[in-house]
Amino acid sequence: DARDREFEGIWRTLAEELNRLPADPVVVSGDFNTKHLDLITARLDRRVKRVIGNAGPTGDDILYGSGLTVRAFTITETFSDHPLFSVEFVVRGDLS
């Protein structure tokens, strides 16, 4: 389970690295292997939203910070057990 103590260092390190990034917008995607993304988000200095919302069927998800809006989102099945997620973001204030 991702909440086990042995994984604590992974979540802490990921959050620390994300907190070092300059101001938003920020996008982080990955195979988090858990639906418990609060293990990361609770440690962040910034607020993030989730594109998929329930960590996808395989624990994949995309987190994004303020200043962005999701314009389009698609899931494409592949030969892998992980589908391809495509997201089109709009930077707030971008008129294109």
C-alpha positions as CSV (number, residue, x, y, z in Angstrom):
1,D,0.0,0.0,0.0
2,A,1.3,3.4,-1.0
3,R,0.6,4.7,2.6
4,D,3.1,2.2,4.1
5,R,5.9,3.8,6.0
6,E,8.5,2.3,3.6
7,F,7.2,4.7,0.8
8,E,7.2,7.8,3.0
9,G,10.5,9.0,1.6
10,I,9.3,8.8,-2.0
11,W,6.3,11.1,-1.3
12,R,8.3,13.5,0.8
13,T,11.1,13.8,-1.8
14,L,8.6,14.3,-4.6
15,A,6.8,17.1,-2.7
16,E,10.1,18.7,-1.8
17,E,11.2,18.8,-5.4
18,L,7.9,20.2,-6.6
19,N,8.0,22.9,-3.8
20,R,11.4,24.0,-5.2
21,L,9.9,24.8,-8.6
22,P,9.3,28.5,-9.4
23,A,5.8,29.9,-9.5
24,D,2.9,28.3,-11.4
25,P,1.9,27.1,-13.9
26,V,3.2,23.6,-13.2
27,V,2.3,20.2,-14.6
28,V,3.3,16.9,-13.2
29,S,2.3,13.6,-14.7
30,G,3.2,10.1,-13.7
31,D,2.4,6.6,-12.8
32,F,1.9,7.3,-9.1
33,N,0.6,3.7,-8.5
34,T,-1.9,5.0,-5.9
35,K,-5.3,6.7,-5.7
36,H,-4.0,8.4,-2.5
37,L,-2.4,11.4,-4.1
38,D,-3.0,13.3,-0.9
39,L,0.4,11.6,0.0
40,I,1.9,14.3,-2.3
41,T,-0.7,17.1,-2.4
42,A,-0.9,17.5,1.4
43,R,2.8,18.3,1.4
44,L,2.8,20.9,-1.3
45,D,3.1,24.6,-0.8
46,R,0.9,25.2,-3.8
47,R,-2.6,24.0,-4.7
48,V,-2.9,21.5,-7.5
49,K,-5.8,20.0,-9.3
50,R,-6.1,16.5,-10.8
51,V,-7.0,16.0,-14.5
52,I,-8.1,12.4,-14.1
53,G,-9.6,12.9,-10.7
54,N,-9.4,9.3,-9.4
55,A,-5.8,8.4,-10.4
56,G,-6.9,6.5,-13.5
57,P,-7.3,2.8,-13.5
58,T,-3.5,2.2,-13.2
59,G,-2.6,5.0,-10.8
60,D,-1.6,7.3,-13.6
61,D,-2.6,11.0,-13.1
62,I,-1.8,14.5,-14.1
63,L,-1.5,17.3,-11.5
64,Y,-1.6,20.9,-12.5
65,G,-1.3,24.2,-10.7
66,S,-3.1,27.5,-10.8
67,G,-2.9,29.6,-14.0
68,L,-4.0,26.6,-16.1
69,T,-7.4,25.4,-17.3
70,V,-8.0,22.0,-19.0
71,R,-9.4,22.6,-22.5
72,A,-9.4,19.0,-23.7
73,F,-8.6,15.6,-22.3
74,T,-8.5,12.2,-24.0
75,I,-7.6,8.7,-23.1
76,T,-6.2,6.4,-25.8
77,E,-5.8,2.7,-25.3
78,T,-2.4,1.3,-26.2
79,F,-0.6,-2.0,-26.2
80,S,0.5,-1.2,-22.7
81,D,-1.6,-1.7,-19.5
82,H,-1.3,2.1,-19.2
83,P,-3.5,4.1,-21.6
84,L,-2.1,7.3,-23.1
85,F,-3.5,10.5,-21.5
86,S,-3.5,13.7,-23.6
87,V,-4.3,17.0,-22.1
88,E,-4.6,20.4,-23.7
89,F,-4.1,23.2,-21.2
90,V,-4.9,26.9,-21.6
91,V,-2.8,29.4,-19.8
92,R,-5.2,31.8,-18.2
93,G,-5.1,35.1,-20.1
94,D,-4.1,33.2,-23.3
95,L,-6.5,34.2,-26.1
96,S,-5.4,31.7,-28.7
